[in-house]
Structure formats: C-alpha cells, structure tokens
Amino acid sequence: MADTDLLAVSRDGVQYKITRGELDAYLKPSVPSLPPMDVPKGLYFGGQNKWIEQNSPLPSGVNKKTFTMSLWFRRNGLSADMIMYVTEPSSQVTFNTSNVLTWYDAGTASRLVPNLVFDNKTEWYHFVMAMDTTQAVEKDRLKMYINGNQITDFTTETYPALNSNSSYWSSTAKRNNFGGKDSVFTHLVAYMSEIIYVDGQALLPSDLGTTDESGKWVPAEYTGEFGSNGFYLNGDTSSYLFLDASGNGRSWQSMITTGFNVVSTTVTPTSGT
C-alpha cells in the first residue's frame, strides 16, 4: 500500500479518511532532539611528536564488548598516513594517503573502511563508533556514523564475532593514544573536540549531536552515563594533563613537555551535512 492511499479509520463511531503516511506519522512516537551546544575549546594536534596518552591504564572492569567512541575532527593536513587513535596491539583509527579513514580492532579482527574521502580542511566531522558484540545480527555489532548518519557503504567490511572482546581502551600497561604513537609513526595534523568514550553502551548519534535550525549537524550536550570507565575530554587542562570531565578521573597527558599546547585555538564545531 502506498503512502498516499486512503484508509478508512473509525473513532468514537465517526469514520475518517487518512493516508497511510498520515497514519504512520500519527502512530510513530516523537523523539525529542537535544539542544545545540557551544563548544569553546578543542585540541590541536600539530604533527610529529605531538599526541596525548592516557595518564594511567583503564581499570580491569572496562567493557570489552560494548562501548561508544565519539569525537569531532577537522583535518588540517591531508594526503599522508595519519593516526587519529591507536592502542596496543595495533587497534587504530587512521587516515591514509588517499584521505580514506579506517577503523581496525585487533581484538575482534573487525575492520571498516567507508567509501568516503575526508579531504576537506574547513569542515568539521562528527565521528561515532558504537560496538556491541553481544548482538545476534553481525552488522549490529559495529556501527559507524558520520555527522549523524549511519554509514552503510564500505570498501572493506569485516564485523566482530559474537561476544568477542575488543582491544580498544586497553586496561593493562599498554597505552591508548589520540593523535599518534611514538616518534616512528605519522602523527595527526588536525583539530579534535568533544572526545567521549562511553563504557557499556552502544549509543546513537542523537545522544551526542543534533540538527540546528539551518539543518546542520552540531554538537549537543551528552546527558547520559559515561559508565564506570568512560571519559570526556572537553579541552580543559592542568599543566600537561588534559582533564576528564566525566567525573571518572581518566585524564590524558601530552607526550611532549615543551613547545606543545594542544589547546591552542577556540573551536566551535559547525559541521555541514
């Protein structure tokens, strides 16, 4: 039945004629959107030897099956191999010389490479990865979103096995880094803002962003739980520590002690669609 076909609906003894589309809209519950949020600070990653690292390993109770990573980024360097996030053993989010993004998780052997090119140095992008390996349907175990939209077109698409454990967010002495790793790796040249990790939940983009009056996808304040091991980097600092605003005390540390201040600009993400 088409959305424009008329249906006869009876209510209180009176018959009405409405379309299928009107009936669906009436029955579908309304989902309130979050208000837009001003973001006064961001982190600037300026290339080689400039990255941030967790100040201490995450506790052993970190959820390896279900979590969400959310961040905003704006590239300031293109056409080179760059690391946005990396943890040992070799789980990472990277860009290659063709400006293509790759998600790889060594723990679950999952890899997603969207059929997208990130070669714009003026646009902000909202990147969300939601993992839940307890889901029965393979493609529900790992979802990627860009600017509020779920990505379904991939050039490489390998999903986690049921109930497999991710190696993201290492809870051992192994490190978790944003922006690069050691001096032998190509480091990120980009701005990042609103870096959020939620432990134990696979969120939707609407939990973290919203559409403003002009139709653009913009940040919104996250009002849910971070989980016992989640963190939130909003740009606040103390010396060379980047402070966790989630209340869990998971601060991150700049890995260079002189001449490096990643909070070097005021950043207000206003991503296009």
C-alpha positions as YAML, in Angstrom:
chain: A
units: angstrom
residues:
- id: 1
  name: MET
  ca: [0.00, 0.00, 0.00]
- id: 2
  name: ALA
  ca: [1.34, 3.40, -0.99]
- id: 3
  name: ASP
  ca: [1.70, 6.25, 1.50]
- id: 4
  name: THR
  ca: [-0.91, 8.24, -0.49]
- id: 5
  name: ASP
  ca: [-3.64, 5.53, -0.47]
- id: 6
  name: LEU
  ca: [-6.66, 6.46, 1.63]
- id: 7
  name: LEU
  ca: [-7.65, 4.43, 4.69]
- id: 8
  name: ALA
  ca: [-10.99, 4.42, 6.48]
- id: 9
  name: VAL
  ca: [-10.44, 4.89, 10.22]
- id: 10
  name: SER
  ca: [-13.26, 4.78, 12.77]
- id: 11
  name: ARG
  ca: [-13.06, 6.62, 16.09]
- id: 12
  name: ASP
  ca: [-15.94, 7.16, 18.53]
- id: 13
  name: GLY
  ca: [-18.39, 5.99, 15.88]
- id: 14
  name: VAL
  ca: [-17.16, 8.52, 13.30]
- id: 15
  name: GLN
  ca: [-15.27, 7.44, 10.17]
- id: 16
  name: TYR
  ca: [-12.30, 9.41, 8.88]
- id: 17
  name: LYS
  ca: [-10.26, 9.03, 5.71]
- id: 18
  name: ILE
  ca: [-6.49, 9.47, 6.06]
- id: 19
  name: THR
  ca: [-3.47, 8.37, 4.09]
- id: 20
  name: ARG
  ca: [-1.12, 5.60, 5.16]
- id: 21
  name: GLY
  ca: [1.65, 8.20, 5.57]
- id: 22
  name: GLU
  ca: [-0.51, 10.28, 7.92]
- id: 23
  name: LEU
  ca: [-1.39, 7.21, 9.98]
- id: 24
  name: ASP
  ca: [2.26, 6.18, 10.30]
- id: 25
  name: ALA
  ca: [3.22, 9.69, 11.38]
- id: 26
  name: TYR
  ca: [0.48, 9.66, 14.00]
- id: 27
  name: LEU
  ca: [1.49, 6.27, 15.40]
- id: 28
  name: LYS
  ca: [5.24, 6.86, 15.34]
- id: 29
  name: PRO
  ca: [6.48, 8.14, 18.72]
- id: 30
  name: SER
  ca: [8.09, 11.56, 18.73]
- id: 31
  name: VAL
  ca: [11.79, 11.59, 19.69]
- id: 32
  name: PRO
  ca: [12.82, 14.94, 21.19]
- id: 33
  name: SER
  ca: [16.09, 16.34, 19.89]
- id: 34
  name: LEU
  ca: [18.82, 17.70, 22.11]
- id: 35
  name: PRO
  ca: [19.55, 21.45, 22.10]
- id: 36
  name: PRO
  ca: [22.74, 22.58, 20.30]
- id: 37
  name: MET
  ca: [25.78, 23.21, 22.49]
- id: 38
  name: ASP
  ca: [28.53, 25.81, 22.22]
- id: 39
  name: VAL
  ca: [31.99, 24.21, 22.27]
- id: 40
  name: PRO
  ca: [34.58, 26.79, 23.36]
- id: 41
  name: LYS
  ca: [37.70, 24.60, 23.23]
- id: 42
  name: GLY
  ca: [39.36, 21.94, 21.18]
- id: 43
  name: LEU
  ca: [42.65, 20.10, 20.93]
- id: 44
  name: TYR
  ca: [45.08, 20.86, 18.12]
- id: 45
  name: PHE
  ca: [47.39, 18.06, 17.03]
- id: 46
  name: GLY
  ca: [50.25, 19.58, 15.09]
- id: 47
  name: GLY
  ca: [52.03, 16.57, 13.61]
- id: 48
  name: GLN
  ca: [55.16, 14.66, 14.57]
- id: 49
  name: ASN
  ca: [55.77, 14.01, 18.28]
- id: 50
  name: LYS
  ca: [52.50, 15.65, 19.31]
- id: 51
  name: TRP
  ca: [49.94, 13.31, 20.80]
- id: 52
  name: ILE
  ca: [48.09, 12.65, 24.04]
- id: 53
  name: GLU
  ca: [48.22, 9.44, 26.03]
- id: 54
  name: GLN
  ca: [46.14, 8.06, 28.88]
- id: 55
  name: ASN
  ca: [47.75, 9.05, 32.14]
- id: 56
  name: SER
  ca: [47.12, 5.60, 33.63]
- id: 57
  name: PRO
  ca: [45.68, 2.32, 32.26]
- id: 58
  name: LEU
  ca: [41.92, 1.97, 32.39]
- id: 59
  name: PRO
  ca: [40.73, -0.33, 35.20]
- id: 60
  name: SER
  ca: [40.30, -4.04, 34.53]
- id: 61
  name: GLY
  ca: [36.50, -3.67, 34.58]
- id: 62
  name: VAL
  ca: [36.37, -1.83, 31.24]
- id: 63
  name: ASN
  ca: [33.69, -3.32, 28.98]
- id: 64
  name: LYS
  ca: [35.38, -5.00, 26.01]
- id: 65
  name: LYS
  ca: [32.13, -5.91, 24.25]
- id: 66
  name: THR
  ca: [30.02, -2.75, 24.38]
- id: 67
  name: PHE
  ca: [31.17, 0.88, 24.13]
- id: 68
  name: THR
  ca: [30.91, 4.10, 22.12]
- id: 69
  name: MET
  ca: [33.65, 6.39, 20.82]
- id: 70
  name: SER
  ca: [32.56, 9.87, 19.77]
- id: 71
  name: LEU
  ca: [34.64, 12.83, 18.65]
- id: 72
  name: TRP
  ca: [34.60, 15.83, 16.32]
- id: 73
  name: PHE
  ca: [37.54, 16.42, 14.00]
- id: 74
  name: ARG
  ca: [38.66, 18.90, 11.37]
- id: 75
  name: ARG
  ca: [41.66, 17.94, 9.32]
- id: 76
  name: ASN
  ca: [44.49, 20.42, 8.84]
- id: 77
  name: GLY
  ca: [46.85, 18.15, 6.94]
- id: 78
  name: LEU
  ca: [45.98, 15.85, 4.04]
- id: 79
  name: SER
  ca: [47.34, 13.10, 1.77]
- id: 80
  name: ALA
  ca: [49.53, 11.39, 4.36]
- id: 81
  name: ASP
  ca: [49.27, 8.39, 6.65]
- id: 82
  name: MET
  ca: [47.97, 9.74, 9.97]
- id: 83
  name: ILE
  ca: [46.80, 8.20, 13.24]
- id: 84
  name: MET
  ca: [43.72, 9.60, 14.94]
- id: 85
  name: TYR
  ca: [43.55, 6.95, 17.68]
- id: 86
  name: VAL
  ca: [45.74, 3.93, 18.48]
- id: 87
  name: THR
  ca: [46.09, 1.38, 21.23]
- id: 88
  name: GLU
  ca: [48.21, -1.72, 21.54]
- id: 89
  name: PRO
  ca: [48.06, -4.24, 20.00]
- id: 90
  name: SER
  ca: [47.58, -2.19, 16.84]
- id: 91
  name: SER
  ca: [43.90, -1.27, 17.11]
- id: 92
  name: GLN
  ca: [43.53, 2.11, 15.47]
- id: 93
  name: VAL
  ca: [41.61, 4.76, 13.56]
- id: 94
  name: THR
  ca: [43.75, 6.10, 10.72]
- id: 95
  name: PHE
  ca: [43.78, 8.13, 7.52]
- id: 96
  name: ASN
  ca: [45.83, 7.04, 4.50]
- id: 97
  name: THR
  ca: [47.46, 8.99, 1.68]
- id: 98
  name: SER
  ca: [44.15, 8.94, -0.23]
- id: 99
  name: ASN
  ca: [42.40, 10.58, 2.78]
- id: 100
  name: VAL
  ca: [40.38, 7.44, 3.47]
- id: 101
  name: LEU
  ca: [39.53, 6.55, 7.08]
- id: 102
  name: THR
  ca: [39.98, 3.03, 8.50]
- id: 103
  name: TRP
  ca: [38.71, 1.54, 11.75]
- id: 104
  name: TYR
  ca: [40.57, -1.60, 12.81]
- id: 105
  name: ASP
  ca: [40.22, -3.60, 16.03]
- id: 106
  name: ALA
  ca: [42.83, -6.31, 16.56]
- id: 107
  name: GLY
  ca: [40.86, -7.87, 19.40]
- id: 108
  name: THR
  ca: [37.76, -8.64, 17.33]
- id: 109
  name: ALA
  ca: [39.57, -8.67, 13.95]
- id: 110
  name: SER
  ca: [36.97, -6.16, 12.72]
- id: 111
  name: ARG
  ca: [37.75, -3.59, 10.05]
- id: 112
  name: LEU
  ca: [35.55, -0.95, 8.45]
- id: 113
  name: VAL
  ca: [36.69, 1.30, 5.59]
- id: 114
  name: PRO
  ca: [33.88, 3.63, 4.48]
- id: 115
  name: ASN
  ca: [33.57, 4.60, 0.85]
- id: 116
  name: LEU
  ca: [34.24, 8.22, 1.75]
- id: 117
  name: VAL
  ca: [37.09, 10.67, 1.28]
- id: 118
  name: PHE
  ca: [37.92, 13.12, 4.08]
- id: 119
  name: ASP
  ca: [39.84, 15.75, 2.11]
- id: 120
  name: ASN
  ca: [38.17, 18.93, 3.36]
- id: 121
  name: LYS
  ca: [40.22, 21.17, 5.67]
- id: 122
  name: THR
  ca: [37.36, 23.54, 6.53]
- id: 123
  name: GLU
  ca: [34.58, 21.14, 7.59]
- id: 124
  name: TRP
  ca: [34.08, 19.55, 10.98]
- id: 125
  name: TYR
  ca: [33.04, 15.91, 11.05]
- id: 126
  name: HIS
  ca: [31.31, 14.08, 13.89]
- id: 127
  name: PHE
  ca: [32.70, 10.54, 14.08]
- id: 128
  name: VAL
  ca: [30.88, 7.92, 16.17]
- id: 129
  name: MET
  ca: [31.72, 4.23, 16.53]
- id: 130
  name: ALA
  ca: [29.31, 2.07, 18.52]
- id: 131
  name: MET
  ca: [30.27, -1.53, 19.32]
- id: 132
  name: ASP
  ca: [28.13, -4.23, 20.90]
- id: 133
  name: THR
  ca: [29.41, -7.71, 20.13]
- id: 134
  name: THR
  ca: [26.54, -9.30, 22.08]
- id: 135
  name: GLN
  ca: [24.14, -8.53, 19.21]
- id: 136
  name: ALA
  ca: [22.89, -11.55, 17.24]
- id: 137
  name: VAL
  ca: [22.97, -9.77, 13.86]
- id: 138
  name: GLU
  ca: [26.54, -9.35, 12.62]
- id: 139
  name: LYS
  ca: [26.15, -5.80, 11.27]
- id: 140
  name: ASP
  ca: [24.54, -4.64, 14.52]
- id: 141
  name: ARG
  ca: [27.77, -5.41, 16.42]
- id: 142
  name: LEU
  ca: [29.69, -2.46, 14.98]
- id: 143
  name: LYS
  ca: [28.21, 0.75, 13.58]
- id: 144
  name: MET
  ca: [29.90, 3.83, 12.17]
- id: 145
  name: TYR
  ca: [28.23, 7.23, 11.95]
- id: 146
  name: ILE
  ca: [29.42, 10.45, 10.29]
- id: 147
  name: ASN
  ca: [27.54, 13.70, 11.02]
- id: 148
  name: GLY
  ca: [24.56, 11.84, 12.43]
- id: 149
  name: ASN
  ca: [24.19, 9.40, 9.53]
- id: 150
  name: GLN
  ca: [24.94, 5.69, 9.72]
- id: 151
  name: ILE
  ca: [27.49, 4.61, 7.12]
- id: 152
  name: THR
  ca: [26.45, 1.53, 5.15]
- id: 153
  name: ASP
  ca: [28.70, 1.79, 2.08]
- id: 154
  name: PHE
  ca: [32.13, 0.30, 2.80]
- id: 155
  name: THR
  ca: [35.03, -0.77, 0.60]
- id: 156
  name: THR
  ca: [36.13, -3.13, 3.39]
- id: 157
  name: GLU
  ca: [33.62, -4.57, 5.85]
- id: 158
  name: THR
  ca: [34.56, -7.13, 8.50]
- id: 159
  name: TYR
  ca: [32.47, -7.36, 11.66]
- id: 160
  name: PRO
  ca: [33.24, -8.75, 15.13]
- id: 161
  name: ALA
  ca: [32.41, -12.33, 16.04]
- id: 162
  name: LEU
  ca: [29.59, -12.83, 18.53]
- id: 163
  name: ASN
  ca: [30.66, -11.92, 22.08]
- id: 164
  name: SER
  ca: [34.25, -11.21, 21.02]
- id: 165
  name: ASN
  ca: [36.37, -8.80, 23.07]
- id: 166
  name: SER
  ca: [37.70, -5.56, 21.64]
- id: 167
  name: SER
  ca: [41.29, -4.44, 22.24]
- id: 168
  name: TYR
  ca: [40.24, -0.77, 22.24]
- id: 169
  name: TRP
  ca: [40.63, 1.01, 25.58]
- id: 170
  name: SER
  ca: [43.40, -1.18, 26.93]
- id: 171
  name: SER
  ca: [43.13, -1.93, 30.65]
- id: 172
  name: THR
  ca: [46.74, -3.07, 31.00]
- id: 173
  name: ALA
  ca: [50.02, -1.19, 30.91]
- id: 174
  name: LYS
  ca: [49.56, -0.86, 27.15]
- id: 175
  name: ARG
  ca: [48.82, 2.64, 26.01]
- id: 176
  name: ASN
  ca: [45.83, 4.37, 24.49]
- id: 177
  name: ASN
  ca: [46.73, 7.42, 22.38]
- id: 178
  name: PHE
  ca: [44.99, 10.14, 20.41]
- id: 179
  name: GLY
  ca: [46.98, 11.82, 17.65]
- id: 180
  name: GLY
  ca: [49.78, 9.30, 17.21]
- id: 181
  name: LYS
  ca: [52.18, 6.90, 18.85]
- id: 182
  name: ASP
  ca: [55.94, 7.20, 19.37]
- id: 183
  name: SER
  ca: [58.23, 9.09, 17.02]
- id: 184
  name: VAL
  ca: [58.26, 6.50, 14.23]
- id: 185
  name: PHE
  ca: [54.56, 6.88, 13.38]
- id: 186
  name: THR
  ca: [52.96, 9.60, 11.28]
- id: 187
  name: HIS
  ca: [51.02, 11.82, 13.65]
- id: 188
  name: LEU
  ca: [47.75, 13.60, 13.16]
- id: 189
  name: VAL
  ca: [47.54, 17.15, 11.85]
- id: 190
  name: ALA
  ca: [44.02, 18.12, 12.83]
- id: 191
  name: TYR
  ca: [41.72, 19.69, 15.39]
- id: 192
  name: MET
  ca: [39.66, 17.46, 17.67]
- id: 193
  name: SER
  ca: [36.91, 18.35, 20.10]
- id: 194
  name: GLU
  ca: [34.36, 16.69, 22.39]
- id: 195
  name: ILE
  ca: [36.24, 13.38, 22.74]
- id: 196
  name: ILE
  ca: [33.91, 10.98, 24.52]
- id: 197
  name: TYR
  ca: [34.15, 7.34, 25.47]
- id: 198
  name: VAL
  ca: [31.08, 5.68, 27.00]
- id: 199
  name: ASP
  ca: [31.72, 2.37, 28.72]
- id: 200
  name: GLY
  ca: [29.00, -0.28, 28.45]
- id: 201
  name: GLN
  ca: [26.62, 1.41, 25.97]
- id: 202
  name: ALA
  ca: [26.32, 1.47, 22.18]
- id: 203
  name: LEU
  ca: [24.86, 4.94, 21.62]
- id: 204
  name: LEU
  ca: [23.17, 6.64, 18.70]
- id: 205
  name: PRO
  ca: [24.47, 9.93, 17.22]
- id: 206
  name: SER
  ca: [21.31, 11.62, 18.50]
- id: 207
  name: ASP
  ca: [22.64, 11.04, 22.03]
- id: 208
  name: LEU
  ca: [25.62, 13.26, 21.19]
- id: 209
  name: GLY
  ca: [24.56, 15.68, 18.46]
- id: 210
  name: THR
  ca: [21.57, 17.40, 16.93]
- id: 211
  name: THR
  ca: [20.40, 19.30, 13.85]
- id: 212
  name: ASP
  ca: [20.30, 23.07, 14.24]
- id: 213
  name: GLU
  ca: [17.82, 25.49, 12.68]
- id: 214
  name: SER
  ca: [19.84, 25.69, 9.47]
- id: 215
  name: GLY
  ca: [19.85, 21.91, 9.03]
- id: 216
  name: LYS
  ca: [23.48, 21.36, 10.05]
- id: 217
  name: TRP
  ca: [24.61, 18.60, 12.39]
- id: 218
  name: VAL
  ca: [26.13, 20.19, 15.51]
- id: 219
  name: PRO
  ca: [27.27, 19.06, 18.98]
- id: 220
  name: ALA
  ca: [24.78, 18.58, 21.79]
- id: 221
  name: GLU
  ca: [25.48, 18.06, 25.45]
- id: 222
  name: TYR
  ca: [25.66, 14.40, 26.38]
- id: 223
  name: THR
  ca: [23.41, 13.92, 29.39]
- id: 224
  name: GLY
  ca: [23.69, 10.15, 29.86]
- id: 225
  name: GLU
  ca: [26.01, 7.98, 31.90]
- id: 226
  name: PHE
  ca: [29.67, 7.51, 30.95]
- id: 227
  name: GLY
  ca: [29.91, 4.16, 32.70]
- id: 228
  name: SER
  ca: [32.46, 3.47, 35.41]
- id: 229
  name: ASN
  ca: [35.40, 3.66, 32.98]
- id: 230
  name: GLY
  ca: [34.24, 6.28, 30.47]
- id: 231
  name: PHE
  ca: [35.86, 9.66, 29.91]
- id: 232
  name: TYR
  ca: [35.18, 13.06, 28.35]
- id: 233
  name: LEU
  ca: [37.92, 15.37, 27.07]
- id: 234
  name: ASN
  ca: [36.44, 18.83, 26.55]
- id: 235
  name: GLY
  ca: [39.74, 20.74, 26.30]
- id: 236
  name: ASP
  ca: [40.19, 21.57, 29.98]
- id: 237
  name: THR
  ca: [43.80, 21.27, 31.11]
- id: 238
  name: SER
  ca: [46.01, 21.31, 34.17]
- id: 239
  name: SER
  ca: [49.69, 21.69, 33.34]
- id: 240
  name: TYR
  ca: [50.26, 18.98, 30.70]
- id: 241
  name: LEU
  ca: [47.22, 16.95, 31.63]
- id: 242
  name: PHE
  ca: [44.03, 17.00, 29.60]
- id: 243
  name: LEU
  ca: [41.34, 16.60, 32.20]
- id: 244
  name: ASP
  ca: [38.48, 14.14, 32.16]
- id: 245
  name: ALA
  ca: [35.18, 15.97, 32.61]
- id: 246
  name: SER
  ca: [33.15, 12.79, 33.10]
- id: 247
  name: GLY
  ca: [33.92, 12.58, 36.80]
- id: 248
  name: ASN
  ca: [35.86, 9.33, 36.42]
- id: 249
  name: GLY
  ca: [39.31, 10.92, 36.62]
- id: 250
  name: ARG
  ca: [40.63, 9.41, 33.36]
- id: 251
  name: SER
  ca: [42.95, 12.28, 32.43]
- id: 252
  name: TRP
  ca: [45.30, 12.16, 29.45]
- id: 253
  name: GLN
  ca: [48.82, 13.53, 29.15]
- id: 254
  name: SER
  ca: [50.63, 15.49, 26.46]
- id: 255
  name: MET
  ca: [53.69, 13.50, 25.37]
- id: 256
  name: ILE
  ca: [55.99, 16.48, 24.92]
- id: 257
  name: THR
  ca: [56.86, 18.84, 27.75]
- id: 258
  name: THR
  ca: [57.99, 21.95, 25.88]
- id: 259
  name: GLY
  ca: [56.64, 23.90, 22.95]
- id: 260
  name: PHE
  ca: [53.39, 21.96, 22.72]
- id: 261
  name: ASN
  ca: [50.00, 23.18, 23.78]
- id: 262
  name: VAL
  ca: [47.22, 21.32, 22.01]
- id: 263
  name: VAL
  ca: [44.61, 23.71, 23.36]
- id: 264
  name: SER
  ca: [45.86, 26.37, 21.00]
- id: 265
  name: THR
  ca: [42.65, 27.62, 19.46]
- id: 266
  name: THR
  ca: [39.00, 28.20, 20.17]
- id: 267
  name: VAL
  ca: [37.00, 25.59, 18.31]
- id: 268
  name: THR
  ca: [33.27, 25.67, 17.61]
- id: 269
  name: PRO
  ca: [32.26, 22.65, 15.51]
- id: 270
  name: THR
  ca: [29.61, 23.61, 12.96]
- id: 271
  name: SER
  ca: [29.63, 20.65, 10.63]
- id: 272
  name: GLY
  ca: [27.87, 20.59, 7.33]
- id: 273
  name: THR
  ca: [25.63, 17.69, 6.44]
...
